[in-house]
Amino acid sequence: MAVRALGINHIAVEVHDLDRALAWYERHFIVELRGRRGGMAWIDLGDQFIALTEGGPEVPDRGRHVGLVVDDKEGLRAQLIAAGENVATQGSLRVRDPSGNLLEIVDYREVQFTKSPAVLRALGAGGLEKSQSAREELRAKGIEDG
């Protein structure tokens, strides 16, 4: 019998230089170092985490990417542009970390992904309101925006 997947616990990302990768993620996101050992580090990103592993391939994947949900996509876009990162000035927001890993950034208000009010408050993101289209997607799946 198949089991129901309830979410993603973490993702693992290969990086060329662990210290450089950590500095980049800390510059652009509110992260907390969960732990570090040898060529690995784990950073909390919201209520999940990313495992950074040193020693990735020199050539980045072309299409594989990780989608990250943030509280302010346009604020991050402005920050990335100010830091000299190569990102579009509008529309989809995709950025490569120093090792070439592609991150697609989506705004919490616009996706059918939801967190409880208690989790949002604990993350310092209480009061975020879903867009009408995101609320409709949630309702269609039988999920009330909490």
C-alpha positions in Angstrom: 0.0 0.0 0.0 1.4 3.4 -0.9 1.9 6.0 1.8 1.1 9.7 1.5 3.9 12.1 1.2 3.3 15.0 3.6 6.1 17.4 2.5 9.8 17.7 2.1 12.1 17.6 5.1 15.1 19.0 3.4 17.0 19.3 0.2 20.6 18.6 -0.5 22.6 21.0 -2.7 26.2 20.5 -3.9 28.5 23.5 -3.6 32.0 24.2 -4.7 33.1 26.2 -1.7 31.1 25.7 1.5 32.2 29.0 3.2 31.4 31.0 0.1 28.0 29.3 -0.2 27.2 29.9 3.4 28.1 33.6 3.1 25.9 33.9 0.0 22.8 32.3 1.6 23.3 34.4 4.8 23.6 37.6 2.7 20.3 37.0 0.9 18.1 35.0 3.3 17.5 34.8 7.0 19.1 31.5 7.8 20.3 29.8 10.9 23.2 27.4 10.9 21.8 24.1 12.1 25.2 22.3 12.2 28.4 21.8 10.3 30.7 18.8 9.9 33.5 18.3 7.5 32.4 19.4 4.1 28.7 19.7 5.0 26.6 22.4 6.6 22.9 22.4 7.4 21.0 25.7 7.3 17.5 26.3 8.5 15.4 28.1 5.9 12.0 28.7 7.4 10.8 25.5 9.1 12.7 23.2 6.7 16.4 23.1 6.0 19.0 22.8 3.2 22.0 20.5 3.4 25.0 22.0 1.7 27.6 19.5 0.6 31.0 20.6 -0.7 32.3 19.0 -3.8 29.7 19.5 -6.5 30.2 19.2 -10.2 32.0 22.1 -11.9 29.2 22.4 -14.5 25.8 23.4 -13.0 22.6 21.7 -14.1 20.8 23.5 -16.8 17.2 23.0 -15.8 17.1 21.4 -12.4 16.2 23.9 -9.7 14.9 24.3 -6.2 11.9 26.5 -5.6 12.1 28.6 -2.4 9.1 30.3 -0.9 9.8 33.8 0.6 7.8 36.4 2.3 8.8 39.2 -0.1 9.9 38.1 -3.6 10.1 41.6 -5.0 12.1 42.8 -1.9 14.6 39.9 -2.5 14.7 40.8 -6.2 15.7 44.4 -5.4 18.4 43.1 -2.9 19.8 40.7 -5.5 20.0 43.4 -8.2 21.7 45.8 -5.8 24.2 43.0 -5.0 25.0 42.6 -8.7 23.2 39.3 -9.2 22.0 38.5 -12.7 18.2 38.3 -12.3 15.2 39.5 -14.3 13.8 42.9 -13.3 10.3 41.6 -13.4 8.3 38.3 -13.7 9.9 35.0 -12.6 12.7 35.3 -10.2 15.5 32.8 -10.7 19.0 33.2 -9.4 22.1 31.0 -9.2 24.1 30.6 -6.0 27.9 30.8 -6.2 28.1 27.2 -7.3 25.6 27.5 -10.1 22.6 25.9 -8.3 19.4 27.5 -9.7 16.9 28.8 -7.2 13.4 29.8 -8.3 12.0 32.2 -5.8 8.2 32.4 -5.3 6.2 34.6 -3.0 4.2 32.9 -0.2 1.2 35.0 -1.0 1.0 33.5 -4.6 1.4 29.8 -4.1 -0.9 26.9 -2.9 1.5 26.2 -0.2 0.3 27.2 3.3 1.5 27.3 6.8 -0.5 27.6 10.0 -0.7 31.0 11.7 1.4 29.8 14.5 4.2 28.7 12.2 4.0 32.0 10.3 4.2 34.0 13.6 7.2 31.9 14.8 9.0 32.6 11.5 8.3 36.4 11.8 5.9 36.3 8.8 2.6 36.7 10.6 0.0 38.7 8.7 0.9 37.6 5.2 -2.3 37.4 3.1 -2.7 34.9 0.2 -3.7 36.3 -3.2 -7.2 35.4 -4.5 -5.8 32.9 -7.0 -3.8 31.1 -4.3 -6.9 31.0 -2.0 -8.8 29.5 -4.9 -6.1 26.8 -5.5 -6.1 25.9 -1.8 -9.9 25.7 -1.7 -9.9 23.4 -4.8 -7.6 21.0 -2.9 -9.8 21.1 0.2 -7.3 23.2 2.1 -8.4 26.3 3.9 -5.8 29.1 4.1 -5.0 29.1 7.7 
